[in-house]
Amino acid sequence: MSFLQELEVAVAQGSAESRERALWYATDLLIVGRYTEDEIWMFGEIIGKLEQDIETATRARLSKLLARSDNAPFEVIKKLAFDDAIEIAGPVLRQSGRLDTRTLIANARSKSQDHLLAISKRRSLCEELTDELVVRGSQEVVRSVAKNDGACFSDTGILHMIKRSESDSILFEHLGHRRDIPRHVFQQMIAKASDNTKKRLERERPEAVNQIDNLVTDVTGALQSKFGPASKDYFDAKRQVAKQHQRGNLDQKQIFEYAQSHRVAEATVGLALLCSLPVDVVERVLLDKNHEIALILARALAFSWETTMALLFLGAPNHRISVNDLEAAKQEFAGLSAEMSRGVLEAYKLRKQTASLDFDDRRLPQLHAAK
């Protein structure tokens, strides 16, 4: 590596012109060659000295060249990434695979919004880095993150995005197009969407919107269950459970006892009262083969897995669930955020309130009217 010694001479004795020539010579050799990490470090020492005191345009060109190179010396790349001039920092922040997560997070916490915007355009973003961008970034940064298919979101990150999208229709639509947004979060978004936004999402993601509509639209006909909504059993259960609720005795323990005893009407009416939802909606949730909404309601009410499991068995055909399906439900339940579940429940109720409530005469009287 005698040429490195020659470069050292250029650093020590050369003019500005010769130093710049030496910089490009060293950079070209580094990019096209195959070197060990020790040799890359030596190149970095030389390039680091050569790039000092050169003009911004030259350093920006160096940044573009090294951003795409797997041989880029870490210390040089790091220095370029933390440069105040975005034309210098931008290329490596967007492209360099030599920047680790810790360095990128430090950059996101200390540099400008332009730096955050550059980071948001990386091919992939881990959850920890995405969280930093979502919390600290401007609307432009957050929109860029939402459009990045390589961005991974934590539950916290998703919640921040949802909150910020409430006043940003563009961000809302970017989120609506993401395939990795959990379905229960997507349900919350659709419930709050304006008519125009909902129509656009219906055109672009009809399968997702149809799934949600099937879960939240009102039931206008008779439901397939052991106790029809107009049956005497439900009216008796409604009267009895409403009294428990008025006395403050309706809680998780009571719901568990109803479910364990296969008292479908009492459990359904009890859940309806605790969730402030119509009985027919809760009944449909319990009978749905897709347990997702039942799990969300249980998590929103802070129920234990034991109580939740009892409710799932209650609504299952012949009160039986396969071991595999039960284990899958348990894992899904464990992964649900309580805060997010409460948000979905609120959106669920909002959808019910804003939808047409012109039911026919078969509809049950309001629960709060029970005596």
Helices and strands as residue ranges (DSSP letters): H 2-13, H 16-32, H 37-50, H 56-67, H 74-81, H 86-95, H 101-110, H 113-120, H 127-136, H 139-147, H 155-165, H 169-177, H 183-192, H 195-204, H 206-216, H 232-246, H 252-260, H 264-275, H 279-287, H 292-300, H 305-315, G 317-319, H 323-335, H 338-354, G 367-369
